[in-house]
Amino acid sequence: MSWSIFFPAIVLILCLGACGEAINSPDSTGQVVLEVSYAKTSEPPPDKWQKISQIVALMTQGGTIVEQRDLWAAEGQWTRTLAVKAGNYTVTLEAYEETKVTWRGSRPVMVRANETVPVRILLATTNLPPNADAGLDQTVEVGTKVQLDGKNSRDSDGANSSLTYQWTPPPGITLENGMGRKTGFTPSAPGLYSFLLVVHDGTDESQADEVKVRVLEPGSDIIQVTLPAGSQHEMVLVPAGEFSFGMNSEQEQWIKAMGWWWPEFVNEKPLQTAYLEAFYIDRYEVTNAQWNTYARVEGKSTKLSADNEPGPDDHPVVWISWFEARDYCAWAGMRLPTEIEWEKAARGTDKRSYPWGEGIDDDKANHWWNGDGAMPVGKFPQGVSPHGAYDMAGNIWEWTSTLYRSYPYDATDGRENPDEDTLDRVHRGGAWGCDPVNLRTSRRTGFSPDGRLAIFGFRCARSL
C-alpha cells in the first residue's frame, strides 16, 4: 500500500439540533456540516486533486455505516450537511477519480449535544489491494467441463475494469487460459482439485483465493433404484449435517438492486439453520418414460407435453398434481422430499443462490431467456448441484411434501402433515417460463394440491 500526505485539510463542523438548541437525549437528531477547502497558499492545487470528480462522506458506528452522502461541489468548495444523532462515530472521506478512490482519510468523532466540534482530516493518496474471488466450490463428474470465473473479484478502490487475473492450477492440470477472468478444464480422473486466483490492479495484488473442484467417477454416490414395474431411478446421496436455508441479506440486496423484488419473496426469510439426516434424492426429474411405465401398470393416465402432444421419453413429465406425485413416489417405494431437503440437495451447505453458485448463465439452466418449453432432463451439466442433482433450477417446478406456510420452518407444526388435502403445497426450482430470480435455491411458492400445469412435475426422495 502506498501513501503520500496531501496538504489540503477537510474541516468538519458538527452542529447538533439547530446549533445552540439544547439536546438531552442521545437519540436526538442533529447535523454534521462538512466543508472541504484548500489550504490558503499561492500555489494551485496539485493536478491530481483537480481530477477529483466526487467526494463521499461515510459515518460509521461499530463498523456499520449509519450515513453515507456525496459532498456537493460549488466554486471550488465541497460541502454537505448530514443528519446525525449524538454519539461516537468514525468519519471517512473518499475522493474519486471517475470510479476509483484515489484519496482517503478518516478519524473518530464524538458528537455531543449542544456542541460544535471542528475536525480536520488529512486526505492521502492510497491504493488498497484488490480482493480475489475464485467462486464457489463445485462437484462434477469425470469428463464434465469445469468453468472457473473470477467475476466477483473486486478492486477495493472501485476500478474493477482494470483488474488482471492469474490462476494457479494443481499439478497435472492445464487450464485453457490461466490469465483470464474465466477459464476451465475437463477432468479426466476423480479427485479433489484446488485452484488459486490472484488479481492485480496495476499497483498491488490480492491475497490468493481458493476454489475446490470435487471430481467424481460417473455413478459415485449414486444408487440405482428398481421400481415395481422394472423401470429405474438414479438417486444421489445428500449427506447428513447442518445447512442454511432461506434468503440472506446479501441475496435480498442483490434482488432489490436488480429490480426483481416481489412481495412474496418475504416468505423466504429469515435465513435458518437445520440438521438433516442423510437421504437420497432423484438425480433427475421424473420423466415421461418413467411415468408412462407406472401409468400402464396402475391404470393411470399418460401425460402430454405443454403442446398437448405425447411427451418425449427423456423429458420431465408435466401436468402433474401433488396427489399424483405423492402416489407415484409411494408406489416406487419412495416419497416426495420436504422443501428443506429439496433446498439442501439444490444448494449444498454454502448458502449459494443457484445450484452452481452465483449469477445466471444460459448454459446452466432452462429458463425464459434461453428456452421455449421443457428440455430433456440432465441437459445442463454445468448447472448440476453440489450433491449431483440435475435441473434443480429451471425446466419445471417440482412438488415437495410440505404445506406452504411462512417461515420459520418447523417440521412439527403440521406443515408436513401428509393427510391434509386442501391447502397449498410448496413447489420449488422454477421452470422454463420463469425469469432467473425465480430459479434461486431459496425460492418457494405454493399451489393447490390438485393443480395441474404444463410446468408442474416432481422428483422423489428416499430415506437411508
Secondary structure, 3 states (H helix, E strand, C coil): CCCEEEEEEEEEEEECCCCCCCCCCCCCEEEEEEEEECCCCCCCCCHHHHCCCEEEEEEEECCEEEEEEECEEECCEEEEEEEEECEEEEEEEEEEECCEEEEEEEEEEEECCCCEEEEEEEEEECCCCCECCCCCCEEEECCCCEEEECCCCECCCCCHHHCEEEEECCCCCCCCCCCCCEEEECCCCCEEEEEEEEEECCCCECCCEEEEEEEECCCCCEEEEECCCCCEEEEEEECCEEEEECCCHHHHHHHHHHCCCCHHHHHHCCCEEEEECCEEEECCCCEHHHHHHHHHHHCCCCCECCCCCECCCCCECCCCCHHHHHHHHHHCCCECCCHHHHHHHHHCCCCCCECCECCCCCCCCECCCCCCCCCCCCCCHHHCCCCCCCCCCECCEEEEEEECCCCCCCCCCCCCCCCCCCCCEEEECCCCCCCHHHHCCCCEEEECCCCCCCCEECCCEEEC
